[in-house]
Amino acid sequence: MNTIETIKEPENLKEVFASGYAKMFGKQWPMWVGGLLFGALNVFMFAYEKAWSVSDGVRNWGNWFLNTIEVSEMIIIEPHLFTTSILNFGIILGAMASALLSKQFQIRGAPARELIKALIGGILMGIGSVLSFGCNIGGFFSAISALSLAGVAMMAGLMIGAFIGLKLLVWEITYLSPASSHVSRKISGNQKKNQPLAGVVVLLIGIGLAFVYDELDYSIRGGFMVFGLVIGLLMQRTRFCFVRAFREPFLSGDGNAAKAVAIAVIISVVGFSVLKWSDMKDWEDIVYAGFWFGSLIGGIIFGVGMSLAGGCASGSLWRAGEGHIKLWFALVAFALSGSYFREWLVESGWIMKLGEPLFIPDLIGWKMGILSICILMLLWYLIVSWNEATRKLVVD
């Protein structure tokens, strides 16, 4: 006998709120939603001030620390005034608030081997991001959206690096004894119950800081705090992850993350191109002098690093906000290695030998430039979809 399931409509304001809250924080959002939203958000950020980046903010933390302990004497903007640093702080706060609101926040420890991998991965991400003038966000996502050929080169490097990183992880599992399970601090039912209230408090603190910046005539910085809160919340809700985008097709065949990133790039490249073509933004913006050597080699090194660490630059931030101790280790190593290596690269003069800036429309025109990136993303989308069905690219 067939039964028809009836959905009870909310009868009062309390039930309406509870129903809406459950939809927002009761379950994860589809990753493709993250692709749509992050593509649009990057365009808004570029129009607002500058495109999304992460590594220069993380490196700013390393610069500040090395100056503080008098290891270096770099001229820097203080982290509380550096826009990308503020954005990164906002991402951590936004992810923490989202995790609390969804009762998913938990201090998650890790065995010693995992922490060592996080440190090694963070060091490699710091070095790779310096060579490619950006991480998976600034060097790939925003750069390719800005029609920089360096972004295409870093995309290739990230794929190669993610594959190498995966082979290293497979080797570890095959030839080394499995690492002990993660140590997490157990949270009681009452503490879980109180997490949404704590999430509201964290969110209000972040919004309050944005208003403080505005009151101090740092309105742009306040805006970046808000962008960070939104990005952190959305990343935690959608589990949007660049590591999964580049590694998962080889690991399990799952292409959801890769397809979400492809969607984000298509939206972002169209928006960036409108802003540049209309002269609202300089054509040279985010066209770094990294093609091809710096971006390709940097992408490979970064790809290996993010695979070992278990999180890319943006992923490390929102996972740290969720309570992952391993990613805090990765962020510290990322900040210090990026700062130290950048200083050495500048002093040695090697930073001038990493490549040249190449703006794709200068080579093939605006229409073909936009079309070429969109076709590249569609091909990536189709290949990972084919691989989901056939598993031809999965590493045995």
Secondary structure, DSSP 8 states (H G I E B T S, - for coil): -----------SHHHHHHHHHHHHHSS---HHHHHHHHHHHHHHHHHHTS----HHHHHHHHHHHHHHTTS-------TTT-HHHHHHHHHHHHHHHHHHHTT----B---HHHHHHHHHHHHHHHHHHHHTTS-IIIIIIHHHHTTBHHHHHHHHHHHHHHHHHHHHHHHHHHHS-------B----HHHHHHHHHHHHHHHHHHHHHHHHHHHTT-HHHHHHHHHHHHHHHHHHHHT--HHHHHHHHHHT---HHHHHHHHHHHHHHHHHHHHHHTTSS-TTTT--TTBTHHHHHHHHHHHHHHHHHTS-HHHHHHHHHHTBHHHHHHHHHHHHHHHHHHHHHHHHTGGGGS-B--BHHHHH-HHHHHHHHHHHHHHHHHHHHHHHHH-TT---
